[in-house]
């Protein structure tokens, strides 16, 4: 997703997204919607992020892969 920082306090303190903010939560109307991944170098008020739903989907896929590997290892014994 492409995002724009609109929080006036954050903009006053940092000028926008700065190095080290990767992984910071993205809130919209008080709700977690994702995490920061990149900043646009020429415009620190804009950047890229990943949706929280996508992160959860990927985490569940990894869990299933881990569970399958564990079951296979147990069956091989």
C-alpha positions in Angstrom: 0.0 0.0 0.0 1.1 3.6 -0.5 0.6 5.7 2.6 0.7 9.4 3.5 1.5 10.6 7.0 -1.3 13.0 8.2 -0.5 13.0 12.0 0.4 16.6 12.7 2.3 15.8 15.8 4.4 13.2 14.0 5.1 15.6 11.1 6.1 18.3 13.6 8.5 16.0 15.4 10.0 14.0 12.5 8.9 15.6 9.2 7.4 12.3 8.2 8.8 8.8 7.9 12.4 8.5 8.9 15.1 5.8 8.7 14.4 3.2 11.4 10.6 3.4 11.2 10.3 0.2 9.2 7.9 -2.1 11.0 6.2 0.8 12.8 2.4 0.4 13.0 0.1 2.2 10.6 -3.1 3.4 12.3 -6.2 4.6 10.6 -9.1 5.8 12.6 -7.5 4.3 15.7 -7.2 0.9 14.2 -4.1 -1.1 13.2 -4.1 -1.5 9.4 -0.5 -2.4 8.7 3.2 -1.6 9.1 5.6 0.8 7.4 8.0 -0.8 5.0 9.7 2.0 3.0 9.8 5.8 2.7 9.8 7.8 -0.6 13.2 9.5 -0.5 11.9 12.6 -2.2 8.8 12.9 0.0 9.2 11.7 3.6 5.4 12.2 4.2 4.8 9.3 1.9 5.9 5.7 1.8 4.9 2.1 1.4 3.5 -0.3 3.9 2.1 -3.8 4.2 -1.5 -4.5 5.3 -2.0 -6.2 8.6 -4.3 -8.8 7.0 -1.4 -9.8 4.6 1.0 -10.2 7.5 -1.5 -12.4 9.4 -2.1 -14.5 6.3 1.6 -15.0 5.8 2.1 -15.9 9.5 -0.6 -18.5 9.3 1.0 -20.0 6.2 4.3 -20.3 8.0 2.6 -21.9 11.0 1.0 -24.5 8.7 4.4 -25.2 7.0 6.0 -25.5 10.5 3.2 -27.9 11.7 3.6 -30.0 8.6 7.3 -30.3 8.9 7.0 -31.2 12.6 4.4 -33.9 11.8 6.6 -35.3 9.1 9.6 -35.4 11.4 7.5 -37.2 14.1 6.3 -39.7 11.6 9.8 -40.4 10.4 10.9 -41.6 13.8 
